[in-house]
Each structure stands twice: as structure tokens, then as C-alpha cells.
Amino acid sequence: MLKEFKEFIARGNVIDMAVGIIIGVAFGKIVSSLVADVIMPPIGLALGSVDFSSLFFSLKGNYPTVAAAKAASAPTINYGLFINSIIEFLIVAFAVFLLLKAINNLRRKPEDKPADTTDCPFCCTKIPTKAMRCPACTSELKQAAL
């Protein structure tokens, strides 16, 4: 069983998946910082100096900040943090979309070249496109091609 586990771990796709997860976590941290430190402050300023990370509803009592509510063990609905998370998700989803679009463009099949064979209109045998006469039924194709 240990040997099978070693073979499983050593397979390329498992290692690729691990690298992808590590890069994904690092990318998630970058996006979190982008949203919290770059995107949300101007949006908050435009909406009248609102700090989205401090927007919450207290379900028990009235507290001035999220930290004060947490210190009092009051249940809160932190909708500002939820808005930040939605924006982070949209940024990550868009980045993944762009990445997959680029990969799909690299994987596209080359353009189909015109066929160099065609079917004889009389006997349906495959013949070269430039043929003037069908080798199977000997029909003249000059008139049929026009």
C-alpha cells in the first residue's frame, strides 16, 4: 500500500495540482489585498467615507465597531466583509476566465485547409479535386465541376 501511495504522489498531475493550489492560495492573498487596500478605499470614499470592512449588524445590543461586538461576544452579520468577499470572488473568477481563454486559444485546431478530394457526382467515389475524369466510372467531370 505504501508503494502505491508513493506512485500516486509521484505522478505528474498530483504534483501539478499541488503547485496549482499553492499558487492559487498566493493569488488569493494578492487579490484580498487588492480589494481591501486598493479597490475598496476609493469606493468607500466615493460613497461618503465608508469603510466596508466595518459595516455590520449587531444581533444583540448596539456596538460602535465589529471589534467591540466581538469582544462582547455579540453575534454580528458582517455584510461589509461579505461585499469585500464578493468583489474578491469576481476578480478571481475573471482572472481564471482570462487564463482559460488564453489556454483555449493556444489549444485551438489549425484552420481546416480545403479538401483535396471530392466525390464523383455520378458514382460517389472519392477523386482528386483537379481530376477531369473519374477513374472508377470514367465519367467526364469537366462539365460536372462547372
C-alpha positions as CSV (number, residue, x, y, z in Angstrom):
1,M,0.0,0.0,0.0
2,L,2.9,2.4,0.8
3,K,4.3,1.7,-2.7
4,E,1.0,2.5,-4.4
5,F,0.8,5.7,-2.3
6,K,4.4,6.7,-3.4
7,E,3.4,6.1,-7.1
8,F,0.3,8.2,-6.7
9,I,2.2,11.1,-5.1
10,A,4.9,10.9,-7.7
11,R,2.5,11.1,-10.7
12,G,2.8,14.4,-12.5
13,N,-0.8,15.5,-12.3
14,V,-0.8,15.3,-8.5
15,I,2.3,17.5,-8.3
16,D,0.8,19.9,-10.8
17,M,-2.3,20.1,-8.7
18,A,-0.3,20.8,-5.6
19,V,1.6,23.6,-7.4
20,G,-1.7,25.0,-8.7
21,I,-3.2,25.0,-5.2
22,I,-0.1,26.8,-3.7
23,I,-0.1,29.4,-6.5
24,G,-3.9,29.8,-6.1
25,V,-3.6,30.5,-2.4
26,A,-0.9,33.1,-3.0
27,F,-3.0,34.6,-5.8
28,G,-6.0,34.7,-3.4
29,K,-3.9,36.7,-0.9
30,I,-2.9,39.2,-3.6
31,V,-6.5,39.6,-4.6
32,S,-7.6,40.1,-1.0
33,S,-5.0,42.8,-0.6
34,L,-6.0,44.4,-3.9
35,V,-9.7,44.5,-2.8
36,A,-9.1,45.6,0.8
37,D,-6.2,48.0,0.2
38,V,-6.7,49.4,-3.3
39,I,-10.2,49.0,-4.7
40,M,-12.5,49.4,-1.6
41,P,-10.9,52.6,-0.2
42,P,-11.8,54.7,-3.3
43,I,-15.2,53.1,-3.5
44,G,-15.8,53.9,0.2
45,L,-14.6,57.4,-0.3
46,A,-16.9,57.9,-3.2
47,L,-19.8,56.7,-1.1
48,G,-19.1,59.1,1.7
49,S,-16.1,57.8,3.6
50,V,-17.5,54.3,4.2
51,D,-15.1,51.5,5.4
52,F,-16.7,48.4,4.1
53,S,-14.8,46.1,6.5
54,S,-16.6,47.9,9.4
55,L,-20.1,47.5,8.1
56,F,-22.1,45.2,10.3
57,F,-25.4,44.5,12.1
58,S,-25.3,43.5,15.7
59,L,-27.9,40.9,16.5
60,K,-27.6,41.6,20.3
61,G,-27.0,45.1,21.6
62,N,-25.6,48.2,20.0
63,Y,-21.8,48.4,19.3
64,P,-19.8,51.0,17.6
65,T,-17.4,48.6,15.9
66,V,-17.1,45.0,14.9
67,A,-14.2,44.6,17.3
68,A,-16.3,45.9,20.2
69,A,-19.1,43.5,19.3
70,K,-16.7,40.5,19.0
71,A,-15.1,41.5,22.4
72,A,-18.6,41.3,24.0
73,S,-19.3,38.0,22.2
74,A,-22.3,39.5,20.4
75,P,-23.4,37.8,17.2
76,T,-23.0,40.1,14.2
77,I,-23.8,40.0,10.5
78,N,-20.7,41.4,8.8
79,Y,-22.1,42.4,5.4
80,G,-19.2,44.7,4.6
81,L,-16.8,41.8,4.8
82,F,-19.2,39.9,2.6
83,I,-19.2,42.6,0.0
84,N,-15.4,42.5,0.0
85,S,-15.5,38.7,-0.5
86,I,-17.9,39.0,-3.4
87,I,-15.6,41.5,-5.1
88,E,-12.6,39.2,-4.4
89,F,-14.5,36.3,-6.0
90,L,-15.4,38.3,-9.1
91,I,-11.8,39.4,-9.6
92,V,-10.5,35.8,-9.1
93,A,-13.3,34.4,-11.4
94,F,-12.4,37.0,-14.1
95,A,-8.7,36.1,-13.8
96,V,-9.4,32.4,-14.2
97,F,-11.7,33.2,-17.2
98,L,-8.9,35.1,-18.9
99,L,-6.4,32.3,-18.1
100,L,-8.7,29.6,-19.5
101,K,-9.5,31.8,-22.6
102,A,-5.7,32.1,-23.2
103,I,-5.2,28.4,-22.8
104,N,-8.1,27.6,-25.1
105,N,-6.6,29.9,-27.8
106,L,-3.4,28.0,-27.6
107,R,-5.1,24.7,-28.0
108,R,-7.3,25.7,-31.0
109,K,-7.1,23.5,-34.0
110,P,-5.4,25.0,-37.1
111,E,-7.7,26.2,-39.8
112,D,-9.1,23.4,-42.0
113,K,-7.5,23.5,-45.4
114,P,-9.7,23.0,-48.4
115,A,-10.3,19.3,-49.2
116,D,-8.0,17.9,-51.9
117,T,-10.6,15.2,-52.8
118,T,-14.3,15.4,-53.8
119,D,-17.0,12.9,-54.6
120,C,-17.8,11.9,-58.2
121,P,-21.3,13.2,-58.9
122,F,-22.1,10.0,-60.9
123,C,-20.7,7.1,-58.8
124,C,-19.8,8.8,-55.4
125,T,-16.2,7.6,-55.5
126,K,-13.6,9.9,-53.8
127,I,-11.5,11.5,-56.5
128,P,-8.9,14.3,-56.6
129,T,-10.4,17.8,-56.9
130,K,-8.4,18.6,-60.0
131,A,-9.4,15.3,-61.8
132,M,-11.1,15.7,-65.2
133,R,-12.4,12.2,-65.4
134,C,-13.5,9.7,-62.7
135,P,-11.1,6.7,-62.5
136,A,-13.9,4.5,-61.3
137,C,-16.8,5.2,-63.7
138,T,-14.8,7.1,-66.4
139,S,-17.3,9.9,-66.4
140,E,-16.1,13.3,-67.6
141,L,-16.1,15.7,-64.7
142,K,-15.3,18.9,-66.6
143,Q,-18.9,19.7,-67.1
144,A,-20.0,18.5,-63.6
145,A,-17.4,20.7,-61.9
146,L,-18.6,23.8,-63.7
